[in-house]
Amino acid sequence: MQVLVRDNNIEQALRVLKRKMQREGIFREMKARRAYEKPSERKTRQRAEAIRRAHKLARKRAQREGLLPQPKGKGPLPRRPAPGAQRTVESGGSFRPSSA
């Protein structure tokens, strides 16, 4: 796996490498290979993973068909002004406490 280092920016290259390794499942594989897994434990884990996948697929299918409500997702993020964009400030005058 290769990562291009631009302008000697090692931190950014490490972030890209970590993201690539995460997507490829290398971290999960390293964790699994840390210790020996007995064949019976492997079968149990694989069965549990298959059950989780089947439940997730059934849930997604039910949501598409309208049998279950759609999950409440994160809304769109608020737009941030472009760097260097001028901000306008409304002038409402100075603060004067009311005398009542």
N, C-alpha and C positions, 0 to 999 in steps of 0.2 A: 504494500500500500504506500503510495507516495503523496506527499503534500508539498506544495510550492510555498517557499518562504519569500515573501515580498518585502523589500525595504528592511531587511533584518528584523522583521516583526515576528519574533518567536512566539509570543503569547497568542497572537491571532492564528498562527500556523498550528499551535498545539490545540486550540479550540476546534479548528477544522478537522484535525486528526482524530480528536476525541469523538466528534460528531459522526465521522465516517465509521469509526470502530463501533460506536453504539448502533448505527444502522445495520452494520454487518453482523452484529451479534457476537462480536469477539469477547466483550466483557462477560457476557452470560456464559460463553464457552469456557473462559478462563476460570470462572467461579465454579463451574461444574467439574472441571478437571483438577481442581485444587486437591480433592481427596477422592479415593476410590469409591465408586458407587456400585453396590452389589446388583447383580442382574434382577433380583426380585424388587429392589428399591427402584431401579430404572423402570421396570414394567409398571409399578404402582404410580410413579411420577408421570409416565407417559399416558396412563389411563386417566389420571386426574386432569392432565392438560387437554386430552381429547374431550373429556366431559365439559370442561370450561369453554373450549372452542365451540362445541355443539350448543351449549346454553347461550353463548353470545350470538351465534348465528341465528338461533331461534328467536332471540329477543330482537335482533335487528330486523328480521323478516316480519315479526309481529308489528313492529313500529312502522315499517313501510306499508303494511296492509291496513294500518289504522286501528289495530286491536289494542295497541298500547300507545300512550301519549309519547310524543317525541321528547327526547331529553332536553332539559333546559341548558342550552349551550351558552358559552360566553358570548356576550354581545360584541358588536364591533368596537374596536378600541377608539378612543377619541383622537381626532387628528391633531398632530402637533404642528406648530408653524415651522416652516423651513428655516434652516440655520441662516442667520443674517436677515431674516424678514423683519420688517419694522412692526413694532407693536403699537397699537393706538391705546391711549389712556384717556378715558372720559374725565373731563374736569367738572366736578360737581360743586366747586367752591370749597371754602374752608369749613371746617366743622364748627358749628355754633350750637351750644346747648340751648334748648328751648327754655324760656323763662316763663313758667306758668304758675 
